Amino acid sequence: MDNSSILYDVAKGFSAQLARQMIDDGAVEEVMPHQESYRKEYRKHLSQLLFNLTKAQSLSRMSGKRIKVAIPLTQIQNRKGRCGATHMSYSRIRKLLDAFKKENLIVEEKGKPFWECSAEWVFEHLDDQTGSPKGKVTRIYPVGKLEERINAYLDGNTAIGADVDILVEESAVVLEEDGDFIRTFDSPEASHFQRTVEEVNEAVGCRLSGRVSLSLPLYLLFPSSHSITDRTSPQQAHEVVTHEHCPTAWAWEHELDGDRITYTVPESALKYQRKFCRGSWDRGGRFYSDFLNVPSDWRKHVRIGGEPVTELDYDNLHFNMLYAEEGETLEGDAYRTDFDMLEGLQRPVNKIVANVLINAPTSQALYGCLKNSVDWQEEVGLDLPDEIFQPIVESLRKRHEPISDHFHSDAGIRLQRKDSDLAYKLMTETGAIGIHDGFVIEASREGELRDAMKRAFAEEYGSYDIGVSREFEPLTPDGDFAPDRPSPAESGADRRRRASPKPS
């Protein structure tokens, strides 16, 4: 089996479940200290180790070759480079590795010299005698009961992407053997997608740098207050925004201007990452930035160069993609059916059910996802009885018979890859702010953006004519902020937040 490796990284959330299981089983008890504060640190490193082993195992399953975890222990011990900034402890990692080996849970391959691709790092770590890099990298991979447990975990969690997320915000690293050394390099895929991120950041961030502001009327934050201007300080309004609604705004420049608080959206908030899932460049791939954390019903208050904005979204994007793939055309609203028992809430309920219907991994998992994976009270404001789901599902099956083969096929993550390519094309072409399948641009350029969106989809899907809709009416150029109207983009949580009194 061909060998390659991934570079050891800090832990992500899903590995904590495996760490708890191993502690409960007593597999690493002999190295766990009794004092709780120290046990917490060991749990963190155990989670870190298991995250990397799970990530490597997932990539092994995906690629058909053994992917190992490369741990540059010398760098960790000396707290050099990236290892010095990520709170990795050599002694704790070393003790956990020894405990794993004693229980026959991993195979450890002793290190070979590690050739970091950064020339600066290499010159800092050359051996004075031999001229070779001083650092070595130790590689590990799971075996026995640990490999079985990780595989069982991956089998049971593929619907939530437990395998691995690949964030493309800086050069991705793959390690492979090159004679007597292990060298780093960017895979062709990683290099390509890194370029797409750079091009989007150039088109959006550089064009809009210093030109984007968010001017929020105070009644939006304090709807129950009177004489808001006299009673509200910039600090108070800012605290409501950052603590309750948009935490990423904590460092944004802001000022209280009459009856509104105005934020200058920094270039860093428009700097995108691209996130792929399941250890595959064909899954996920959407662009993410801090701007996406601005609540949907606040985006109408964005200004670009002082001009009001509009937001355009593709209509029923994933459903239209599936219809286009089948050579069919979606007629009307994908979320309207003959079944209506919920008095005005049928469409938002149908929308959630329809997306779960596509994204569920199997037919057996469908109803479990509907019952357990959605907080119906949070989404639509009421709890739904379990017996309501079957008639809704059947009405959607009848409505969308041409694409029924795609139901409970886990298609959503594949379709995200396609909609992210549309977003890449549109953001680089227009410089619009991308929010997955929606785009924010100056109101005066609405026609340009609409034409670009329809053209991009038609080019990808054989002249298919998809609908594009406004998410809100642009506000007036003179700054007359009329009372907010509910927009189609609002979630149930957005509507309740807007309607809920806030302390003054």
PyMOL commands that set and color helices and strands:
alter all, ss='L'
color gray80, all
select helices_A, chain A and resi 15-25+29-31+36-63+73-78+81-84+90-102+119-124+144-160+188-208+218-221+228-231+234-245+247-251+267-270+290-293+296-301+317-325+346-359+363-372+376-380+386-399+401-406+412-430+443-460+492-499
alter helices_A, ss='H'
color red, helices_A
select strands_A, chain A and resi 3-7+66-71+106-115+136-142+165-168+174-178+181-185+212-217+253-257+260-264+273-277+284-288+302-304+307-314+433-435+438-442+468-470
alter strands_A, ss='S'
color yellow, strands_A
deselect
rebuild
show_as cartoon
